[in-house]
Amino acid sequence: MEIFQIPDVERRALIALLRADSTRSINLGTLGPEGTSSEYVAQLMSQCVGDRGCFRIVLADTYELCIDALTQGHLDLVLVAHAYPNINAFYMNPGLEPAILFRGSTPEYGIATRSDFAFHEELLYTDTVVSHPATTPLPRYYFDRPVKLVTATSTSQAAGYVADGRYNIAITNEQAAKQHNLKFVYRFSRIPMTWTVFARRKDRNDHARTRTSLLSGS
């Protein structure tokens, strides 16, 4: 079941961010390349405010690159999935703040292969399956034996690795599978997810001055 819910208080906060600079599109960074669940949810987020032109979605190879671009002023906002294992580092960053939080399901996930690959289930236990780190727990809930896994930076990259022959099997989402002309041989489900949109902290200069004062003893 597809679920996309932004509570009213968070929606108002989002609209306020957009109105703060209504003269240009807001640069919203998230995990790429095209076909990731992050891109999918970013598009839903853009649609929910009724003006698809107000956001310019910018994709990067990692969330960390997005955050670096945000702190340097090249992005206005960054969307991060709460399933990302290292999201705690973004919350700890004194130059950032969570602008809004909401719930948005991913596209459907599954096991995908090339259309000409002769898949059978036993290969899950003898071959190597490529996956984003956040989705590596999925096989343990659906199969009765351990699956050998390696990781990619995104579900879309995992699909790309299979498309170019680096691996034969990927855990990926429906968007990325279609983009890379893969077929699902086993379907899991959509993943109900929560998300944070990070912004630069408005009082970050005050925090920097306070830290300088404390270090200098003045």
Phi, psi and omega per residue, in radians:
M1 nan 2.259 3.140
E2 -1.418 2.250 3.136
I3 -2.290 2.218 3.014
F4 -2.415 1.942 -3.049
Q5 -2.343 2.067 2.973
I6 -1.959 1.974 3.118
P7 -0.972 2.670 -3.072
D8 -0.964 -0.722 -3.109
V9 -1.140 -0.640 3.119
E10 -1.282 -0.632 3.108
R11 -1.100 -0.729 3.121
R12 -1.117 -0.671 3.106
A13 -1.137 -0.662 3.115
L14 -1.150 -0.792 3.138
I15 -1.097 -0.651 3.104
A16 -1.106 -0.665 3.093
L17 -1.109 -0.687 -3.132
L18 -1.190 -0.696 -3.114
R19 -1.243 -0.382 -3.122
A20 -1.083 -0.460 3.083
D21 -2.494 1.273 -3.036
S22 -1.363 -0.053 -3.081
T23 -1.463 -0.160 -3.107
R24 -2.603 2.914 3.060
S25 -1.221 2.593 3.085
I26 -1.550 2.216 3.123
N27 -1.431 1.906 -3.116
L28 -1.856 1.975 -3.136
G29 -1.645 2.572 3.025
T30 -2.822 -3.133 -3.023
L31 -1.279 2.263 3.057
G32 -2.000 -2.952 0.057
P33 -1.385 -2.916 -3.117
E34 -0.940 2.451 3.116
G35 1.823 -0.113 3.128
T36 -1.270 2.779 3.031
S37 -1.122 -0.572 3.117
S38 -1.101 -0.758 3.100
E39 -1.106 -0.746 3.139
Y40 -1.006 -0.819 -3.120
V41 -1.252 -0.599 3.063
A42 -1.053 -0.688 3.106
Q43 -1.154 -0.715 3.073
L44 -1.094 -0.704 3.118
M45 -1.072 -0.743 3.115
S46 -1.104 -0.724 -3.122
Q47 -1.176 -0.516 -3.029
C48 -1.209 -0.352 3.135
V49 -1.634 0.035 2.978
G50 1.445 0.018 3.138
D51 -2.409 1.714 -3.071
R52 -1.159 -0.317 -3.120
G53 -1.463 -0.136 -3.059
C54 -1.345 -0.395 3.095
F55 -1.903 2.404 2.901
R56 -1.925 1.911 -3.081
I57 -1.416 2.149 -3.105
V58 -1.996 2.165 -3.085
L59 -1.806 2.414 3.094
A60 -2.267 2.848 -3.063
D61 -1.225 -0.422 3.113
T62 -2.468 2.766 3.030
Y63 -1.118 -0.591 -3.127
E64 -1.076 -0.689 3.091
L65 -1.127 -0.634 3.062
C66 -1.084 -0.807 -3.117
I67 -1.126 -0.692 3.086
D68 -1.051 -0.768 3.133
A69 -1.139 -0.594 3.097
L70 -1.151 -0.839 -3.101
T71 -1.172 -0.461 3.124
Q72 -1.516 -0.033 3.081
G73 1.528 0.136 -3.140
H74 -1.482 -0.348 3.045
L75 -2.159 2.724 3.111
D76 -1.697 -0.599 -3.098
L77 -2.527 2.723 3.054
V78 -2.372 2.271 3.129
L79 -1.710 2.205 -3.106
V80 -2.300 2.345 3.080
A81 -1.316 2.460 3.120
H82 -1.237 -0.251 3.066
A83 -1.320 -0.209 -3.122
Y84 -1.176 2.146 -2.992
P85 -1.055 -0.515 -3.043
N86 -1.785 0.362 -3.131
I87 -1.111 -0.421 -3.127
N88 -1.010 -0.572 -3.129
A89 -1.114 -0.548 -3.132
F90 -1.294 -0.639 3.082
Y91 -1.189 -0.548 -3.124
M92 -1.372 -0.304 -3.076
N93 -1.178 2.049 -3.078
P94 -1.200 -0.211 3.113
G95 -1.571 -0.016 -3.090
L96 -2.112 2.800 3.004
E97 -2.557 2.594 3.051
P98 -1.283 2.051 -3.113
A99 -1.405 -0.831 3.063
I100 -2.556 2.769 3.038
L101 -2.269 2.496 3.129
F102 -2.762 3.058 -3.138
R103 -1.941 2.328 3.098
G104 -2.687 2.104 -3.132
S105 -1.253 2.587 3.071
T106 -1.352 2.973 2.885
P107 -1.099 2.964 3.117
E108 -1.133 2.412 3.074
Y109 -1.808 2.753 3.098
G110 -3.017 -3.076 3.036
I111 -1.626 2.203 -3.075
A112 -2.206 2.572 3.077
T113 -2.403 3.011 3.001
R114 -1.182 2.631 -3.074
S115 -1.122 -0.452 -3.124
D116 -1.683 0.140 -3.117
F117 -1.566 2.264 -3.111
A118 -1.436 1.545 -3.077
F119 -1.535 2.445 2.872
H120 -2.482 2.701 -2.930
E121 -1.035 -0.521 -3.131
E122 -1.041 -0.447 3.135
L123 -1.134 -0.393 3.092
L124 -1.075 -0.450 -3.065
Y125 -1.800 -0.130 -3.138
T126 -2.043 -0.470 3.132
D127 -1.667 3.105 3.111
T128 -1.853 2.320 -3.124
V129 -1.857 2.263 -3.130
V130 -1.725 2.424 -3.019
S131 -2.679 2.716 2.904
H132 -1.198 2.564 -3.122
P133 -0.945 -0.614 -3.073
A134 -1.169 -0.446 -3.074
T135 -1.787 0.090 3.129
T136 -1.090 -0.436 3.085
P137 -1.237 -0.275 -3.024
L138 -0.950 -0.820 -3.067
P139 -1.014 -0.581 -3.079
R140 -1.140 -0.388 -3.141
Y141 -1.556 -0.200 -3.052
Y142 -2.087 -0.295 -3.087
F143 -2.217 2.703 -3.015
D144 -1.631 0.028 3.118
R145 -2.356 2.727 3.134
P146 -1.120 2.556 3.094
V147 -1.963 2.335 3.124
K148 -1.356 2.165 -3.019
L149 -2.163 2.531 2.887
V150 -2.192 2.830 -3.032
T151 -2.018 2.658 3.028
A152 -2.138 2.974 -3.081
T153 -1.347 -0.261 -3.141
S154 -2.775 2.864 3.060
T155 -1.118 -0.577 3.121
S156 -1.214 -0.701 3.087
Q157 -1.130 -0.674 3.099
A158 -1.025 -0.785 3.099
A159 -1.099 -0.696 3.123
G160 -1.113 -0.649 3.099
Y161 -1.083 -0.632 3.101
V162 -1.286 -0.724 -3.133
A163 -1.050 -0.646 -3.105
D164 -1.593 0.091 3.019
G165 1.538 0.071 3.133
R166 -1.172 -0.676 3.016
Y167 -2.313 2.917 -3.133
N168 -1.794 -0.360 -2.997
I169 -2.377 2.377 3.111
A170 -2.333 2.593 2.823
I171 -1.609 2.070 -3.076
T172 -2.646 3.115 3.135
N173 -1.798 2.971 -3.039
E174 -1.113 -0.644 3.135
Q175 -1.055 -0.876 -3.099
A176 -1.198 -0.646 3.120
A177 -1.055 -0.771 3.126
K178 -1.143 -0.749 -3.096
Q179 -1.071 -0.629 -3.086
H180 -1.762 0.240 3.076
N181 1.012 0.717 3.069
L182 -1.725 2.870 3.081
K183 -2.077 2.488 3.025
F184 -1.361 2.255 3.024
V185 -1.875 -0.198 3.050
Y186 -2.679 2.294 -3.120
R187 -1.897 2.368 3.036
F188 -1.656 -1.668 3.140
S189 -3.014 3.043 2.868
R190 -1.166 2.669 3.118
I191 -1.894 2.012 3.075
P192 -1.185 2.153 -2.968
M193 -2.326 2.652 2.941
T194 -1.953 2.710 -2.974
W195 -2.422 2.627 2.993
T196 -2.064 2.389 2.950
V197 -1.796 2.046 -3.129
F198 -1.644 2.539 3.041
A199 -2.271 2.880 3.017
R200 -1.204 2.462 -3.115
R201 -1.240 2.243 -3.042
K202 -1.124 -0.572 -3.098
D203 -1.758 0.428 -3.050
R204 -1.091 -0.567 3.122
N205 -1.171 -0.641 3.090
D206 -1.128 -0.700 3.117
H207 -1.126 -0.685 3.130
A208 -1.119 -0.723 3.132
R209 -1.161 -0.672 3.133
T210 -1.115 -0.754 3.133
R211 -1.096 -0.720 3.120
T212 -1.098 -0.719 -3.135
S213 -1.130 -0.723 -3.126
L214 -1.162 -0.683 -3.132
L215 -1.230 -0.583 -3.107
S216 -1.465 -0.269 -3.129
G217 1.379 0.175 -3.112
S218 -1.502 nan nan
